């Protein structure tokens, strides 16, 4: 599977699209809000050590939908807040939005006029100093000229690997790391993460100026066990739906056994280890927090949104994984697969605590 070609969130504005997925947007908005103090701290430190006449910011793995520009707004208004607090004039801000070429950049560009108007309400004339550009390409390669960026942000992207790890032939009946996966599968996934994340850090170290900051939030785990339920369960339940369809002859067993998700949910220890090994960055903060699978939990939300937890989570996962599944299984089984998945997820959510674990790291480029 050529991951660069097929990995993209579902574009457009249809019911199962990424942009229209209210639960997915709410999960990500909660995560962005929870990391805002870390971003503010990173930008404050940046301004304590540097006074850039212009600020170049990159959001890597930006995807599309309301949260793409919500991230930009949060970062830009934080810069404005820090500048005012420190008595500095707001610099011109160039924001680069990066994702793979298959991303729905057109939806982002169409929403820019509204974004500029909203930013003007918040910042006044300062909004005119903010410029937004799209940069298609994989962040597992070079994206920007040397020492051209002061701040890099990425949220919910780096759990995606550059490719499906090699040597997963014995991971039969699973589509990811699972409790039944053999040790060689766990090792293959971890080694691919090490290779990819160290490569990511090396390229970003070339693009950031000395003293530049980077804040990354990765879907991860607290446990040292890569097969723990806290990071694998949501994929294990999708495998249950697929295996049921194999048993009924709706999917070929060979097709099932040859499909694996190019994803890895690292622990804080694993993230820290790769950063220290690469050596270009100083770690300022490394934090872990949880968000409920059904982010409507405890929120004022649309009627029945809490009750429809299984449906909402299945719809969210469809927006995330449909392109990968269609490229391997075809689109004829997708509706049936997610209908079954919805029921399985709803059953487990009614009986168990289900949460996404998030690992956030803030770093500074060493001199």
C-alpha positions in Angstrom: 0.0 0.0 0.0 1.4 3.4 -1.0 0.4 5.3 2.1 1.2 8.8 0.7 -1.3 8.1 -2.2 -4.2 6.7 -0.1 -3.9 8.3 3.4 -6.3 11.2 3.6 -9.2 12.2 5.7 -12.5 12.0 3.7 -12.9 15.3 1.9 -15.9 17.3 0.8 -18.9 18.2 2.9 -20.9 14.9 2.8 -22.4 13.2 5.8 -19.4 11.0 6.4 -16.8 13.6 5.4 -14.1 14.7 7.8 -15.2 18.4 7.7 -18.8 17.5 8.6 -17.9 15.0 11.4 -19.0 16.9 14.5 -17.7 14.4 17.0 -14.2 14.3 15.4 -14.1 18.1 15.3 -15.1 18.2 19.0 -12.5 15.7 20.0 -9.8 17.6 18.2 -11.1 21.0 19.5 -10.9 19.7 23.0 -7.3 18.5 22.4 -6.3 21.8 20.9 -7.9 23.7 23.8 -6.1 21.5 26.3 -2.7 22.1 24.7 -3.3 25.9 24.3 -1.3 26.7 27.6 1.6 24.7 26.2 1.5 26.5 22.9 1.3 29.9 24.7 4.3 28.9 26.9 6.3 27.9 23.8 5.5 31.2 22.0 6.4 33.2 25.1 9.8 31.5 25.4 10.3 32.1 21.7 9.8 35.8 22.2 11.9 36.0 25.3 14.9 34.7 23.3 14.1 36.2 19.8 12.4 39.2 18.4 11.5 38.2 14.9 10.4 40.9 12.5 8.2 38.3 10.8 7.0 35.0 12.2 6.8 31.8 10.0 4.6 29.1 11.4 3.8 25.6 10.1 0.9 23.4 11.0 1.8 19.9 9.8 -0.9 17.4 9.0 -3.5 20.2 9.0 -6.2 18.1 7.3 -9.4 20.0 6.4 -12.6 21.2 8.1 -13.3 23.8 10.8 -10.4 22.8 13.1 -7.8 23.5 10.5 -8.3 27.2 10.8 -9.2 26.9 14.5 -5.6 25.8 15.1 -4.3 28.8 13.1 -6.6 31.2 15.0 -5.5 29.8 18.3 -1.8 30.2 17.5 -2.1 33.6 15.9 -4.2 35.1 18.7 -1.7 33.6 21.2 1.1 35.4 19.4 -0.9 38.6 19.5 -1.6 38.1 23.3 2.1 37.4 24.0 3.2 40.5 22.0 0.8 42.8 23.8 1.9 41.4 27.2 5.6 41.9 26.4 5.0 45.3 24.8 6.1 44.2 21.3 4.6 45.1 18.0 2.8 42.2 16.3 5.0 40.9 13.5 3.8 39.8 10.1 2.7 36.2 10.4 3.1 33.6 7.6 1.2 30.4 8.3 2.0 27.3 6.2 -0.7 24.6 6.2 0.8 21.2 5.3 -0.8 17.9 4.6 -0.5 15.1 2.0 -1.4 16.0 -1.7 -4.8 14.2 -1.4 -5.9 16.5 1.4 -9.0 18.7 0.6 -7.1 22.0 0.4 -9.9 23.6 -1.6 -12.2 23.5 1.4 -9.6 25.3 3.5 -9.1 28.0 0.9 -12.8 28.5 0.5 -13.1 29.2 4.2 -10.3 31.7 4.4 -12.4 34.9 3.8 -14.6 33.9 6.9 -11.5 33.1 8.9 -10.0 36.6 8.1 -13.3 38.3 9.1 -13.4 36.3 12.4 -9.8 37.1 13.1 -10.4 40.8 12.5 -13.1 40.8 15.2 -10.6 39.3 17.6 -7.5 41.2 16.7 -8.6 44.3 14.8 -6.1 45.6 12.3 -3.6 43.0 13.4 -5.5 40.4 11.4 -4.2 42.0 8.2 -0.7 40.9 9.1 -1.6 37.2 8.9 -1.0 35.3 5.6 -2.0 31.6 4.9 -0.4 29.3 2.4 -1.0 25.6 1.6 2.0 23.3 1.4 1.2 19.8 0.0 3.7 17.0 0.8 4.7 14.4 3.4 6.3 15.6 6.6 8.6 12.6 6.5 10.6 14.6 4.0 11.8 18.2 3.7 9.1 20.8 3.2 10.7 24.2 3.8 14.0 26.0 3.2 16.8 25.7 5.9 16.2 27.8 9.0 13.0 29.4 7.7 10.5 28.6 10.5 10.2 29.9 14.0 7.3 27.7 15.2 6.0 24.3 14.2 2.7 22.7 15.4 1.2 19.3 14.7 -1.8 17.6 16.3 -3.2 14.1 15.7 -0.9 13.4 12.7 2.3 11.8 13.8 0.7 8.6 14.9 0.4 7.9 11.1 3.5 6.1 9.8 5.1 6.7 6.4 4.3 3.0 5.4 2.9 -0.2 6.7 5.7 -1.9 8.6 7.3 -4.9 6.9 7.2 -8.4 8.4 3.5 -8.5 9.5 2.6 -11.8 7.8 2.0 -13.5 11.1 -0.4 -10.8 12.4 -3.4 -12.8 11.0 -6.9 -11.8 12.0 -5.7 -8.4 13.1 -5.5 -5.0 11.3 -3.2 -3.4 13.8 -1.3 -4.3 17.0 -3.7 -6.3 19.1 -3.6 -8.4 22.3 -3.2 -11.5 20.1 -0.4 -10.1 17.9 2.9 -11.9 18.0 6.0 -10.1 19.5 7.5 -9.7 16.0 4.5 -7.5 15.0 5.0 -5.2 18.0 8.7 -5.0 17.2 8.0 -4.2 13.5 5.6 -1.4 14.4 7.9 0.1 17.0 10.9 0.1 14.6 8.9 1.8 11.9 7.9 4.5 14.4 11.5 5.0 15.4 12.6 5.3 11.8 9.8 7.7 10.9 9.9 9.9 14.0 13.7 10.3 14.0 13.5 11.3 10.3 10.7 13.8 11.1 12.9 15.4 13.8 15.9 15.5 11.6 14.1 17.4 8.8 12.4 19.8 11.2 15.7 20.6 12.9 17.0 21.7 9.5 13.9 23.9 8.9 13.6 25.6 12.3 15.8 28.5 13.3 18.0 28.1 16.4 15.7 28.8 19.4 12.7 27.9 17.3 9.8 26.0 19.0 7.8 22.9 18.2 4.7 21.6 19.9 3.4 18.1 18.8 0.4 16.2 20.0 0.3 12.5 19.1 -2.4 10.0 19.7 -0.6 7.7 22.1 -0.7 5.7 25.3 0.4 5.9 28.9 1.3 2.2 29.2 4.7 0.8 28.2 2.8 -2.1 26.5 2.1 -1.2 22.8 -0.7 -3.8 22.7 -2.6 -2.2 25.6 -6.3 -1.5 25.1 -5.8 2.3 25.6 -4.3 2.6 22.2 -5.3 -0.5 20.2 -8.9 -1.1 21.2 -10.7 1.1 18.7 -8.9 -0.8 15.9 -9.4 -4.2 17.5 -13.2 -3.6 17.4 -13.0 -2.7 13.7 -11.1 -6.0 13.2 -14.0 -7.8 15.0 -16.5 -6.4 12.4 -14.2 -7.4 9.5 -13.6 -11.0 10.9 -17.4 -11.4 11.3 -17.7 -10.5 7.6 -14.9 -13.0 6.7 -16.8 -15.7 8.6 -19.9 -15.0 6.5 -18.0 -15.0 3.2 -18.4 -11.3 2.6 -14.6 -10.7 2.7 -11.9 -13.0 1.6 -9.7 -14.2 4.5 -6.6 -13.5 2.5 -7.7 -9.9 2.1 -8.3 -9.6 5.8 -4.9 -11.1 6.7 -3.0 -8.8 4.3 -4.4 -5.6 5.7 -2.6 -3.6 8.4 -3.1 0.0 9.5 0.0 2.3 9.1 -0.3 3.8 12.6 1.6 3.7 15.9 0.5 5.1 19.3 3.7 5.9 21.2 4.2 6.2 24.9 5.8 9.4 26.4 9.0 7.3 27.1 9.2 6.3 23.5 8.7 9.9 22.3 11.3 11.2 24.7 13.8 8.5 23.8 13.7 9.4 20.1 14.0 13.2 20.7 17.0 12.6 23.0 18.6 10.2 20.5 18.2 12.6 17.6 19.8 15.4 19.7 18.7 18.6 18.0 16.0 19.6 20.5 15.6 20.4 24.2 12.4 19.1 25.7 10.5 21.7 27.7 7.3 19.9 28.5 6.1 16.3 28.0 2.5 15.8 29.1 -0.2 13.1 28.8 -4.0 13.6 29.0 -7.2 11.8 28.0 -10.3 12.7 26.0 -13.4 10.4 26.0 -14.1 8.5 22.7 -17.5 10.2 22.8 -16.4 13.8 23.4 -20.1 14.7 23.9 -19.7 13.1 27.3 -20.3 15.8 29.9 -21.0 18.4 27.2 -24.1 20.3 26.2 -24.8 18.7 22.9 -27.4 17.9 20.3 -30.4 15.8 21.3 -29.4 12.0 21.5 -25.8 12.7 20.7 -24.7 11.0 23.9 -27.0 8.1 23.4 -25.7 7.7 19.8 -22.1 7.2 21.0 -21.5 4.1 18.9 -22.9 5.7 15.8 -20.8 8.9 16.3 -17.6 7.0 17.0 -18.1 4.7 13.9 -18.8 7.8 11.8 -15.6 9.4 13.1 -13.5 6.4 12.4 -15.0 6.2 8.9 -14.0 9.7 8.1 -10.4 8.9 9.3 -9.9 5.4 7.8 -12.3 5.0 4.8 -9.7 5.9 2.2 -7.3 3.2 3.5 -10.1 0.6 3.7 -11.5 1.3 0.2 -8.0 1.1 -1.3 -7.7 -2.5 0.0 -11.2 -3.9 0.2 -13.1 -1.8 -2.3 -16.0 0.4 -1.6 -18.7 -2.3 -1.8 -18.4 -3.5 1.8 -17.9 -0.1 3.5 -21.5 0.6 4.6 -22.0 -2.9 6.0 -18.6 -2.8 7.7 -19.3 0.4 9.6 -22.9 -0.6 10.4 -21.5 -3.6 12.2 -18.7 -1.6 13.8 -21.2 0.9 15.1 -23.1 -1.8 17.0 -19.9 -3.4 18.4 -18.6 0.0 19.6 -21.9 1.0 21.2 -22.0 -2.3 23.1 -18.4 -1.9 24.4 -18.9 1.8 25.3 -22.0 1.0 27.4 -19.9 -1.4 29.5 -16.4 0.1 29.5 -14.5 3.3 29.9 -13.1 4.3 26.5 -10.7 7.2 26.0 -8.1 8.5 23.6 -4.7 9.1 25.2 -2.8 12.1 24.0 1.0 12.7 24.3 2.0 16.4 23.9 5.7 17.4 23.7 7.1 21.0 23.5 10.6 21.4 22.3 13.2 24.1 21.4 15.7 23.8 18.6 19.2 23.8 20.1 21.9 26.3 19.0 
